[in-house]
Amino acid sequence: MTTPLAGCFPGQGSQSVGMLDALAAAFPLVRETFAEASDALNRDLWALVSTGPAQALDQTENTQPAMLTAGVAVWRVWQAQGGPTPTIMAGHSLGEYTALVAAETLSLADGVRLAAARAQFMQAAVPLGQGAMAALIGLTDAQAVALCAEQAQGAVLEAVNFNAPGQVVIAGEAAAVARAIRASKAAGAKRALPLPVSVPSHCALMRPAAIQLAQALSALDLHPPRVPVLHNVDVAAADSVEGLSTRLCMQLYRPVRWVETIEAMSAAGVRLALEFGPGKVLTGLNKRIDKAMTTAPVFDPETLAAALTAAHEETTHAQG
């Protein structure tokens, strides 16, 4: 028996002012989902995503709950329109939390509160300006890891997002990241792009945030996911709620293994991977990772209709 359909959820970086406007105009469920999340946070998330300003939306403490809510809104519309339930899920960084809400491990209200708290813990762990991230284009994973080892010089500098072949994100102390950027061309990189972030995610500097996150998770009522969710840190589904919480904490200071995640889905028989949420970032990465897998975004009425058709065809093919 194959596993034909995967659900993927994007993380920070896919946000934009006006995201989901077209979907919200067609489906009131989008605004209803944002209202539910806004009530939980006592913050008007729909006003933030629909009118901005972009500078406010891009602040980590706003981006994370807004992106989680957006992903859940798209997921709910998918379900309401009869979209088949994926047999496996994953999310990129923050998107892992969205996947867990979709899999009914925790409620939307708890999810957005946890996302907001996670963002605060991350920002508090590293004072503004002391951490940085950069995307390296054209290096192998091994080359990126070696570059970090050479340029760390006693500081924290790590390869933290293995996003696609030839695309690795590094993070750490700002001066060390700057050294790596300067040395990247000699190491074989085609480009090195500093990322406009306020937090150096997924590196050792986030360990203090993980301690706080563990406390926040312990106060929540978590349930085993109804659909297996592959975690970023080990590309495996947790076999217990305790294991799930441990993986979420580790995710803060361990790499996002996205290439291996898509490879694991392919090995499990996935033929169609859908990206539920604003933008097409994961769709683009997934195409580069596995050219044989069909990938498609879902974020407006047109992409929703196309994805529904593709999913029903794939499900029928798998059953027949």
Salt bridges, closest charged atoms under 4 A:
GLU36 OE1 - ARG76 NH1 2.92
GLU96 OE2 - HIS231 ND1 2.96
GLU104 OE1 - ARG226 NH1 3.20
ASP110 OD1 - ARG113 NH2 3.08
ASP221 OD2 - HIS223 NE2 3.44
ASP234 OD2 - ARG247 NE 2.71
GLU260 OE2 - ARG257 NE 2.81
GLU314 OE2 - ARG271 NE 2.50
